[in-house]
Amino acid sequence: MQQTYPKNRWAWAEINLGALRQNVHTYKEGLERGVKLMAVIKADAYGHGAVRCAKEIIAAGADQLAVATVDEALELRRAGIDVPLLVLSEPPLESIQDLVEHDIMPAVTTEEFALAFGECAAHFDKKARYHLAIDTGMTRTGVSWQDALDFRRMLDFHSCLECAGTFTHFATADMPGDWDFSLQLQRFEDTIKLLRANGFDCGLIHCDNTAATVLAPKTHFDMCRVGLGLFGLHPTPLTRTQITLEPVMSVKARITRVVTPEVNTGVSYGMTYRTRRPGEQIATLPLGYADGYKRALSGRVQVLVHGKPYHQVGTICMDQCMIMAEPSMANAQAAPLAIGDVATLMGTDGETSVTADDLAQAAGTINYEIVCGFGMRLEKVYV
Ligand SMILES: *Cc1c(COP(=O)(O)O)cnc(C)c1O
């Protein structure tokens, strides 16, 4: 494959749009007829680039989008993306005019916000479409499930407010058979029933993230909110056997320097690594923890060059890190490392791969945080 590089930097995140489209198709095919797919593309599409990914995801069949902040929603609207768009938690009152002007639906959880939202919509002669967020047990956001009926009774005096959806979020969807999951689901179903019995239109009913979409198909209701899965990653090893996905992000860099120091030469801050053998090469890669290559990974990961794994050695710096080539042994057949060689820090090179899960495990975190981190500063190259 012809390699595309960014103009001004020898480090980048490669985003495979074909894989993204394929993953959207795979999720869409897993849904029953009429169930909508809401693509969750908060945090710049989990680091993959929100605008570009949104366009592909919609073209591939997603029905709606969700983000975490109003600014994320505005970025999409300004790029001409016009599908229904939800902000997953209630934003500040000051953002209301932006929401109304750009037809962005907020999650609503307080009376004060809801009424101000309705007033503003009335002023502009528009409908104030919102989704009611219900806390069924995660204790993060939403109206407590016991209060949902009273809350709706308060809101429905306002003629401009229109409930386009009612949703909750599971805390343990990645643990099938979990008792807390069942309890949250029961509370959610009871609340919907109660609201409907009292004559309220709940709009689209939705509660599933990626894990629940795959592991608990009975909870799809009207729409599934899938984030991580679209980017080809699994929220738990349990979903691996249920759905086949292709990772969308790879992280690459070109070697900027190669030296062959004397034995026992220190490498990087603190000199936590010292060269061990004559002929050992130390190569520099121009990316570091400010690019999401977490400092906690120092000395614990491998980088692929010419299809072979090399140890990352020494402390990972803010903007640089080093890798080591043994003079013999594992890399005996390989050509020595050279300036300009492409190194894969996450992704596949030949027969070998480094996955977001490998990095997450080495850093003591989850794959979500790994891809979000790589999205922070690296230029995205779309292929
Ligand atoms: C982030 C988020 C999702 C998507 O979660 P994934 O595990 O990435 O699928 C869905 N719903 C809410 C409320 C979220 O915050």
PDBQT file of the ligand as one rigid body, heavy atoms in Angstrom, charges set to zero:
ROOT
HETATM    1  C1  LIG A 401     -20.382   6.945  25.683  1.00  0.00    +0.000 C 
HETATM    2  C2  LIG A 401     -21.796   6.600  25.779  1.00  0.00    +0.000 A 
HETATM    3  C3  LIG A 401     -22.348   5.617  24.954  1.00  0.00    +0.000 A 
HETATM    4  C4  LIG A 401     -21.510   4.763  24.027  1.00  0.00    +0.000 C 
HETATM    5  O1  LIG A 401     -20.774   3.839  24.776  1.00  0.00    +0.000 OA
HETATM    6  P1  LIG A 401     -19.879   2.711  24.034  1.00  0.00    +0.000 P 
HETATM    7  O2  LIG A 401     -19.510   1.792  25.119  1.00  0.00    +0.000 OA
HETATM    8  O3  LIG A 401     -18.720   3.431  23.451  1.00  0.00    +0.000 OA
HETATM    9  O4  LIG A 401     -20.739   2.111  23.003  1.00  0.00    +0.000 OA
HETATM   10  C5  LIG A 401     -23.715   5.428  24.991  1.00  0.00    +0.000 A 
HETATM   11  N1  LIG A 401     -24.489   6.139  25.842  1.00  0.00    +0.000 NA
HETATM   12  C6  LIG A 401     -24.002   7.076  26.665  1.00  0.00    +0.000 A 
HETATM   13  C7  LIG A 401     -24.910   7.823  27.562  1.00  0.00    +0.000 C 
HETATM   14  C8  LIG A 401     -22.634   7.323  26.684  1.00  0.00    +0.000 A 
HETATM   15  O5  LIG A 401     -22.140   8.222  27.535  1.00  0.00    +0.000 OA
ENDROOT
TORSDOF 0
